[in-house]
Amino acid sequence: MEPCEEARQLLLGAEKDLRALAGMREPEVFAEEIFGFHAQQAVEKCLKAWITLFGAEYPRTHDLSFLLSRLESLGERVEEFEDPC
């Protein structure tokens, strides 16, 4: 698959996670960990799409810090996305 098409597919998946989050606004219906899972998945897919647009690869991982480091190694500025703690 071409990098742009792969990135598009990843972003479509992220959009689905964001739509799911929009439907989970009632904490008495959805547990925090379910909401958090979809939030993490949306971010993960966006970072992988960003990496893909460089024509670069990434391992099968859910580690957002690793994905940010990978982007940094590609010359991208990611400081604003890193955990300040």
N, C-alpha and C positions, 0 to 999 in steps of 0.2 A: 504494500500500500504506500502511496506517495505521502511524504511528510505532511502536506497541507490537508489531505484527506484524513489521515490518522488524527491530526490535531482537531479537525472538525468533529470527528466521531467522539473524541475524548470530551470536547466542549459540549456536545449534545448530551452526553452522559452526565456531565456536571450540571447542566441545566435541569435534568430530571431530578437530581438530588436537591437542587435549590427549590424546585417546585414542591418536592416532598416536605422540605423544611417549612415552606409557607403554609402547608396544611397541618403543621404540628405546633401551632401556636398555643394550644391548650395543654398546660403541663399536667393536668389531672388525667388527660387522655394518653399522652405519650411520655414515656420515661426519658429523663435527661440523656441517658446513654444512647438511646435511639436517635434523638435529635443530634447529639454530638457525632454519632457515626456518620450520618448523612452530611453534616457540615464538613467533617474531615474528608469524606469521599469527594465532595465537590472541590475542595481546595487541592487535593491530590491530583484529580483529573486535570484541573487547570494548569498545575505545575508541569505535569507530564506533557500536556499539549504545548506548553511554552518550550520545553526541551525539544520536543519533536520538530518544532518549526526550525530549529537549528540543524536538523538532519542528524541529531545526536541520539544516542541510545541511553537507556536507563535500565537498571535491573528491576526485576519484579520486587517491589517494595511498597510499603505503606508509610515509610519514614519521611515525613515532611521536611525535617532538618536535612536529611540526605539529599532530597530533591532540590532544596534551596542551595545546598553546597554545589550540586551538579550545575545548576544555573550559574552560580558564581564562577565556577571553573570555565564556563563558556563565555565569561566576560560580562555577565549581566549584574546589575546592581540590585541586591536583594536585602540590603540592611533593614529597610523599613518593614520587611515581612518577618524578621527574626524576633525571637522571644527576647525581650529586654532583661529578663531575670537571669 
